[in-house]
Every structure is written in C-alpha cells, then in structure tokens.
C-alpha cells in the first residue's frame, strides 16, 4: 500500500487497501487535532461526538471527495466546521458567558502562572463579546486560522471560498477585535 501524504492535494482515500484501512489512517492522523479544534469551538462535551460525526460524514462522502479541489486535511476541517455550525447557538452563548465571567482571578501557587492566567482571562473577557458578534463565516475563518492553525489556503479549501475572501475576512476580524479591545480599555480607564 502506498503511503498517504494527508496534507497534499494528491492524497488518495479509499483506494489501496480499502476505505476502512485508509480511514483508520485518517483517523489516526487527524482525530486529535480535530478534537482540539472542535473542543474550543463547541466545548469538550460535544467535540468527541463531532469528531465521530466528521469521520462518519467523510466516510459517507468519500466518493465525492476530489483531491484536486482540497487536501484531505482541509476537507476534514471543512466537514468539522460545517458540523460545528449546528452548535453555533451554544458557541455564542459560551462566548457571552465568558464575557460576563467573574473577574476573580484563579490563584495557583506560582506568581508567573497567576499573572499569565489573569492576563488570558482578561483578554478572553474583552474579545469574547466581539467574537460572539461575528458572522458564522467570519467566526469560522477566525477559529480555523487561530485554533486549527490552518493556512489561508487551507481555510479557503475547507470553507469552499476564495483565498482572497479569507484574507479580507481576517483583516476585517483583526481590525474589529483591535477596536473592541481599545474601546474596552477606554471604558475601564
């Protein structure tokens, strides 16, 4: 059986060795990173189910997968993102809850850890409402680039949109988040 490069557009699924063997390899390569991405989007309780749904959907759609269109990695993240959209209401509620979170910092024994955690909590509270206000498409682009660490080309492939659209959305999102943080700082000074 030939080795599969899952990050290449030439990745072949469902041929040599049968689709079950190929999907076992896909699962081994991508289940953990997909779980991390989905856990951040919809929470750990739903991430496990969504990873399973992602691979089930991919298996069912394997005949329609076109390696000339997207690499396997992008294809899987596209499926996962579409499934995560079903949980958008929970995602938005979670972001709004983060924004309303208690300001009492967590206090571990090490001072550096305290400062890092307090900074992270403060930043999350500042940007969570702004992220909740983003459109589904903008939020997908943001999370695929920041949490899944996909390139703009991979995000474009995953979402089926032009690379230029991904780049312009990222620019608009970053500007929006910087403005939100700046306005938050003004209101607290």
N, C-alpha and C positions, 0 to 999 in steps of 0.2 A: 504494500500500500504506500502511496506517495505521501510525503509529509505535507501538511497544510500550513500555509502562512496565513493566519486568520486576519492579519491586518492588511493583506494585499487585495487589490481588486480581482485578482485571478483566483482567489480562494474558491475551492470547489467543495460543495457539500452534497452528500447523498449519492456519491458515485462509488469510488473504490472502497470496498469493504462494507458497503451498505450504509443506509442513512442512520441506522441505530448506532453504529460504531462512530461515524462522523459526528453525530450529535452528542455522543458521550465525550468526544474530544472537545467539541464546542463548549459543552457544559463545564468541563474541567478548566478550560481556558478563561471563560467569561462569567461564570456564576458568581464568584466572589466580588469582582469589580461591579457587576450589575447590582448585586445586593447592596453594596456600599452606596452606590448612586441612588437606588430606589429607597433605601432606608432614610437617606437625607431628604428625599422628596416627600415620601408618604409615611415615614415612621417605620421602625423595625417590625411592628406587628403586621404590617401589610407587605413589607418588602419581600419576605420569604415567598408569600403567595404570588406576588407579581413576578418574581424571578421564575417560578414554576410556570406561570401563565405565559411568560415571554418565550420560554423554550418550547412549550406546547404549541403556541401560535407559530413559532418559527418552523417547527416540525411540520405542522399542517400546511404552511405556506412554502415549504421547501421547493416545490415545483415551480413557483412563481419567482423565486429569488434569481436575480440576474447579476452575476459577478461583475459585469461591465458597468453596472449602474452604481454599485456601492460595495465597499469591503464588508466582510461578514460582521466585523465589529460595529460599523456604522448601522448596518441592517438590524442587528440585535438591539442596539441602543434606540433606534427608531421605533421598534416594536415596544420596547420597555417604556419609552416616553409616551407613546400612544395609550398604553395601558395605565400609566400614571395619571394621565389626564382625567381618567374616570374618578380619580381621587382628588381632583383639584379643590373641591369644597373643603375637604379635610386639610389639605395643604394650606389653603388660605386661612382657615381657622387657626391652624398651628402657628402661622406667621403672626397673626394678630395677637394670639395668646403670648407669644414671645415678646411682642412689643409691650404688652401690659404686664409682663412678668415683674415679680417683686424685685426691688433694687437691692435687696440684702445679698451681699456677695458671699459666695462659698469660701470657707476659710480652711484650706488644708494647712499642714504644719510648715511647709516651706514657703518663705516670703515671695520668692520669684513665681511660684506656681499661683499664689494668690493674685499677684498683680496681673499675670497673664490671663487668668480666668476672669477677673473683673473687667479687664480691657475687652476680652472677647464677648462677655455678656453685655457690656455697654454698647459695643458695636452692633451686636445682633439686635438689641432693642431699638437702636437707631435706624437700621436699614430694613428690619422686618416689615414695618408698615409699607414702606416703599416697594418692597418685593411683592407684597400682597396685592398692591395696586397694579402691577404689571399685567399685561395681557397674557393669555396662556402661551402664545407663541414666543413672546419676549422672555417669559419665565423659563420656558423650555430651553431657549438658547443660553440663557444665563447659567442654568443648572448643568446643562451638558458641557459647557466650557469650563465652569469652575469646579463642579463636583465630580463629573465623569472624566474631566480633563481631555475631552475630545478637541481636536483641532477645528478650525473654522470649516475646513473642507469636510471633515467627518460629520460635523453638526449639520452642514448643508445636505450631505448624503442621508443622514439619519432622518431629517425632517422633510426631505424632498423639496428643498428650496434652494435658490441660487446662493453661492458663496457671498456675493455682494450684499445680499439681504441679511445674511448672518452678521457680516461685518458692520453694516449700518445699524442693525438692532443692538449689537454690542456697544457701539459708540453711543447710541441714544440711552441705553440702560445705564452705562457708566456715568454719563452726564447727569441723568436723573438721580442716581444714588449719591453722587458728589453733592448735588444741590440739596438733597434731603439731609445729608449729614451736616452740611454748612448751616442750613436753616435750623436744624435741631440744636446746633452749638449756639446759635444766636439766641434761641428761646431759653436756653439754660444759663446764659451768662447774665 
